[in-house]
Amino acid sequence: MPFNTALTRKLGIRVPVVQGGMQWVGYAEMASAVSNAGGLGILTALTQPTPEDLRKEIQRCKKMTKYPFGVNLTLLPAMVPPDYSAYAQVVLDEGIRIVETAGNSPGPIIKQLKEADPPCVILHKCTTIRHAMSAVKLGVDFLSIDGFECAGHVGETDITNLILLSRARQTMPIPFIASGGFADGQGLAAAISLGAEGINMGTRFMCTVEAPIHHNIKQSIVDAQETDTELVLRRWKNTSRLFKNKVTAEATRVERESTTGKFEEVAPFVSGKRGRQVFLNGDKDFGVWTAGQVIGLIHDIPTCQDLVSRIEKEAIETLTGANKLIVDKQPEADIRGKPIGDVSSDLKRSETARKNPGEAQIYDIGKSKL
């Protein structure tokens, strides 16, 4: 059953779920699988070493799906920055008109994308309301509001999505989607109830059959708890949420104990090159890699089709089930507690609330985390 939100109407997708850009993950295999499943798949531009390599990846993705997909362009500080304009031009030349932007000073790139004919639909990722309002002035079409739960760059304000999404609803003059902490249909229903037009998922899509990373890393996500992430580089106001491992432990030790405060001391531990090798060699402790607190909600490794279909079904059940909580007459109260030692429950709960999170049994993958 298709959803009717500003996101689905604008992008031509069935389910309001976006696969966010992810370095070393956002290849054609990933993006096409999500788009084929009814969501919006996204290629990560800077996963490709050159603009021409991005062109080849876009062309490859076109052969793998007939449905809309987008490209992520993330602008980050660098000694020798990539030619962002050249990457953007390839996107335009290849007829892609959905772009996810993120990072510092996106104005020139957004201007370039908006001057195309037709203009691009731009989803811009923000971790604060202040930055979101700046993006509105640049003419973006959607905001992707990133709560503190998210993977990667979390910002420095530590505002979680329950507050951040409500603030966006109160203040944003354009539509927004929710990012950070989403893995299931109940989360999608919650985001919609808070005013979002859909959700963005990264870590959850890493843990799918089609994600082009080593199976050991997917299993590490399944086995993890929601407490198994680490905030790194806070001292340098470049805070990133990473999967907790031996390398993040060393990085945080250096960060905590350094007497000079020089970034060079921690740089070897947060090398992106080592992080890339993690996804290839399957050693979760080889380098740093991003993961959100949502790892605690992930119990299986489904196909993208199964995952998106499950999210769709759960969201519909949750939203329709919520309507049943509104009744014409208040029920009679039964103010009697349970006897001591009784751990059962005779309280009625909605069908969706009774769902056991241990969905892993369906795929015979993972373990109970409760």
RAFENNOR-V666116 format. One record per residue. N is the residue number from 1. RES is the residue in three letters. PHI is phi in degrees with one decimal (NA if undefined). Layout:
N,RES,PHI + N,RES,PHI
//
This chain:
1,MET,NA + 2,PRO,-64.4 + 3,PHE,-87.0 + 4,ASN,-122.4 + 5,THR,-124.4 + 6,ALA,-57.7 + 7,LEU,-69.7 + 8,THR,-66.6 + 9,ARG,-67.4 + 10,LYS,-72.2 + 11,LEU,-96.3 + 12,GLY,72.3 + 13,ILE,-111.0 + 14,ARG,-85.1 + 15,VAL,-118.1 + 16,PRO,-77.5 + 17,VAL,-128.6 + 18,VAL,-111.3 + 19,GLN,-90.5 + 20,GLY,-64.1 + 21,GLY,-65.0 + 22,MET,-138.9 + 23,GLN,-63.8 + 24,TRP,68.5 + 25,VAL,-125.1 + 26,GLY,-79.2 + 27,TYR,-96.9 + 28,ALA,-61.1 + 29,GLU,-59.4 + 30,MET,-71.8 + 31,ALA,-62.1 + 32,SER,-67.0 + 33,ALA,-64.6 + 34,VAL,-68.4 + 35,SER,-64.0 + 36,ASN,-64.0 + 37,ALA,-83.4 + 38,GLY,111.5 + 39,GLY,-98.1 + 40,LEU,-113.9 + 41,GLY,-82.8 + 42,ILE,-135.8 + 43,LEU,-81.4 + 44,THR,-99.6 + 45,ALA,-58.2 + 46,LEU,-79.8 + 47,THR,-69.6 + 48,GLN,-91.1 + 49,PRO,-66.7 + 50,THR,-140.1 + 51,PRO,-56.5 + 52,GLU,-67.7 + 53,ASP,-66.6 + 54,LEU,-63.0 + 55,ARG,-58.2 + 56,LYS,-63.9 + 57,GLU,-69.1 + 58,ILE,-61.8 + 59,GLN,-64.4 + 60,ARG,-65.9 + 61,CYS,-65.4 + 62,LYS,-60.0 + 63,LYS,-77.2 + 64,MET,-101.5 + 65,THR,-150.7 + 66,LYS,-99.9 + 67,TYR,-99.3 + 68,PRO,-61.4 + 69,PHE,-145.1 + 70,GLY,-124.9 + 71,VAL,-131.4 + 72,ASN,-94.7 + 73,LEU,-124.2 + 74,THR,-109.0 + 75,LEU,-102.9 + 76,LEU,-123.6 + 77,PRO,-59.8 + 78,ALA,-156.5 + 79,MET,-61.0 + 80,VAL,-126.4 + 81,PRO,-66.9 + 82,PRO,-63.3 + 83,ASP,-82.2 + 84,TYR,-58.4 + 85,SER,-62.0 + 86,ALA,-67.8 + 87,TYR,-62.0 + 88,ALA,-63.1 + 89,GLN,-66.0 + 90,VAL,-61.9 + 91,VAL,-55.6 + 92,LEU,-67.6 + 93,ASP,-60.1 + 94,GLU,-87.0 + 95,GLY,80.4 + 96,ILE,-78.1 + 97,ARG,-126.0 + 98,ILE,-125.5 + 99,VAL,-133.1 + 100,GLU,-98.4 + 101,THR,-112.5 + 102,ALA,-160.9 + 103,GLY,102.4 + 104,ASN,-88.8 + 105,SER,46.3 + 106,PRO,-81.7 + 107,GLY,-49.3 + 108,PRO,-61.6 + 109,ILE,-69.2 + 110,ILE,-61.3 + 111,LYS,-60.4 + 112,GLN,-62.0 + 113,LEU,-70.8 + 114,LYS,-80.1 + 115,GLU,-82.6 + 116,ALA,-69.1 + 117,ASP,-125.2 + 118,PRO,-77.3 + 119,PRO,-64.5 + 120,CYS,-75.4 + 121,VAL,-86.3 + 122,ILE,-115.2 + 123,LEU,-106.6 + 124,HIS,-109.5 + 125,LYS,-87.5 + 126,CYS,-139.0 + 127,THR,-108.8 + 128,THR,-137.7 + 129,ILE,-66.2 + 130,ARG,-60.6 + 131,HIS,-67.5 + 132,ALA,-63.1 + 133,MET,-64.9 + 134,SER,-64.3 + 135,ALA,-67.4 + 136,VAL,-57.2 + 137,LYS,-65.6 + 138,LEU,-81.8 + 139,GLY,94.2 + 140,VAL,-68.2 + 141,ASP,-91.6 + 142,PHE,-135.6 + 143,LEU,-105.0 + 144,SER,-105.7 + 145,ILE,-84.9 + 146,ASP,-97.9 + 147,GLY,-77.0 + 148,PHE,-61.7 + 149,GLU,-70.3 + 150,CYS,-67.1 + 151,ALA,-84.0 + 152,GLY,75.5 + 153,HIS,-72.1 + 154,VAL,-100.3 + 155,GLY,80.1 + 156,GLU,-122.1 + 157,THR,-103.6 + 158,ASP,59.7 + 159,ILE,-98.1 + 160,THR,-81.6 + 161,ASN,-68.0 + 162,LEU,-60.4 + 163,ILE,-85.9 + 164,LEU,-62.9 + 165,LEU,-67.0 + 166,SER,-67.5 + 167,ARG,-64.4 + 168,ALA,-63.3 + 169,ARG,-61.0 + 170,GLN,-74.2 + 171,THR,-119.3 + 172,MET,-79.0 + 173,PRO,-86.0 + 174,ILE,-125.9 + 175,PRO,-65.9 + 176,PHE,-140.8 + 177,ILE,-117.8 + 178,ALA,-104.8 + 179,SER,-135.8 + 180,GLY,108.2 + 181,GLY,94.8 + 182,PHE,-109.8 + 183,ALA,-146.9 + 184,ASP,-147.7 + 185,GLY,-69.8 + 186,GLN,-63.1 + 187,GLY,-65.1 + 188,LEU,-60.7 + 189,ALA,-61.5 + 190,ALA,-63.6 + 191,ALA,-62.4 + 192,ILE,-62.3 + 193,SER,-64.9 + 194,LEU,-87.1 + 195,GLY,110.7 + 196,ALA,-76.4 + 197,GLU,-97.4 + 198,GLY,165.8 + 199,ILE,-130.7 + 200,ASN,-115.7 + 201,MET,-127.0 + 202,GLY,-117.3 + 203,THR,-55.5 + 204,ARG,-60.4 + 205,PHE,-74.5 + 206,MET,-60.9 + 207,CYS,-99.9 + 208,THR,-129.5 + 209,VAL,-57.8 + 210,GLU,-80.5 + 211,ALA,-57.8 + 212,PRO,-82.4 + 213,ILE,-130.1 + 214,HIS,-62.0 + 215,HIS,-59.4 + 216,ASN,-59.6 + 217,ILE,-71.1 + 218,LYS,-61.9 + 219,GLN,-66.1 + 220,SER,-63.1 + 221,ILE,-67.1 + 222,VAL,-59.2 + 223,ASP,-77.9 + 224,ALA,-81.3 + 225,GLN,-102.2 + 226,GLU,-65.5 + 227,THR,-89.1 + 228,ASP,-92.5 + 229,THR,-123.7 + 230,GLU,-134.8 + 231,LEU,-91.6 + 232,VAL,-122.5 + 233,LEU,71.6 + 234,ARG,-63.4 + 235,ARG,-59.9 + 236,TRP,-100.7 + 237,LYS,52.6 + 238,ASN,-135.9 + 239,THR,-61.0 + 240,SER,-128.2 + 241,ARG,-93.4 + 242,LEU,-124.2 + 243,PHE,-65.6 + 244,LYS,-72.8 + 245,ASN,-150.9 + 246,LYS,-63.9 + 247,VAL,-73.4 + 248,THR,-65.6 + 249,ALA,-63.1 + 250,GLU,-68.2 + 251,ALA,-63.2 + 252,THR,-70.8 + 253,ARG,-64.4 + 254,VAL,-61.6 + 255,GLU,-60.1 + 256,ARG,-78.0 + 257,GLU,-101.5 + 258,SER,-59.8 + 259,THR,-92.6 + 260,THR,-96.0 + 261,GLY,73.3 + 262,LYS,-80.0 + 263,PHE,-62.1 + 264,GLU,-57.6 + 265,GLU,-70.6 + 266,VAL,-98.7 + 267,ALA,-52.3 + 268,PRO,-60.8 + 269,PHE,-82.1 + 270,VAL,-110.0 + 271,SER,-62.7 + 272,GLY,-65.5 + 273,LYS,-65.1 + 274,ARG,-66.7 + 275,GLY,-62.8 + 276,ARG,-63.7 + 277,GLN,-64.3 + 278,VAL,-54.6 + 279,PHE,-70.9 + 280,LEU,-95.1 + 281,ASN,-95.4 + 282,GLY,79.2 + 283,ASP,-93.5 + 284,LYS,-64.9 + 285,ASP,-102.0 + 286,PHE,-75.1 + 287,GLY,-161.2 + 288,VAL,-90.2 + 289,TRP,-150.5 + 290,THR,-80.7 + 291,ALA,-159.9 + 292,GLY,-92.7 + 293,GLN,-62.1 + 294,VAL,-62.5 + 295,ILE,-54.7 + 296,GLY,-69.7 + 297,LEU,-101.8 + 298,ILE,-101.8 + 299,HIS,-125.1 + 300,ASP,-155.3 + 301,ILE,-127.3 + 302,PRO,-83.4 + 303,THR,-73.3 + 304,CYS,-62.0 + 305,GLN,-61.2 + 306,ASP,-65.7 + 307,LEU,-65.7 + 308,VAL,-65.7 + 309,SER,-63.4 + 310,ARG,-66.6 + 311,ILE,-61.9 + 312,GLU,-59.2 + 313,LYS,-64.3 + 314,GLU,-63.6 + 315,ALA,-65.6 + 316,ILE,-63.7 + 317,GLU,-60.9 + 318,THR,-68.1 + 319,LEU,-68.0 + 320,THR,-72.1 + 321,GLY,-65.0 + 322,ALA,-63.1 + 323,ASN,-63.3 + 324,LYS,-72.3 + 325,LEU,-78.0 + 326,ILE,-96.0 + 327,VAL,-123.8 + 328,ASP,-73.0 + 329,LYS,-132.4 + 330,GLN,-66.3 + 331,PRO,-65.3 + 332,GLU,-66.8 + 333,ALA,-78.2 + 334,ASP,-132.4 + 335,ILE,-85.6 + 336,ARG,-138.9 + 337,GLY,-77.3 + 338,LYS,-75.1 + 339,PRO,-63.3 + 340,ILE,-59.1 + 341,GLY,90.1 + 342,ASP,-86.0 + 343,VAL,-101.7 + 344,SER,-81.0 + 345,SER,-135.3 + 346,ASP,-106.8 + 347,LEU,-82.7 + 348,LYS,-76.4 + 349,ARG,-124.0 + 350,SER,-65.3 + 351,GLU,-58.2 + 352,THR,-69.1 + 353,ALA,-69.5 + 354,ARG,-83.2 + 355,LYS,-56.9 + 356,ASN,-81.0 + 357,PRO,-67.0 + 358,GLY,-78.2 + 359,GLU,-66.3 + 360,ALA,-57.4 + 361,GLN,-59.5 + 362,ILE,-60.5 + 363,TYR,-104.5 + 364,ASP,57.3 + 365,ILE,-130.8 + 366,GLY,91.7 + 367,LYS,-146.8 + 368,SER,-68.4 + 369,LYS,-110.1 + 370,LEU,-100.7
//
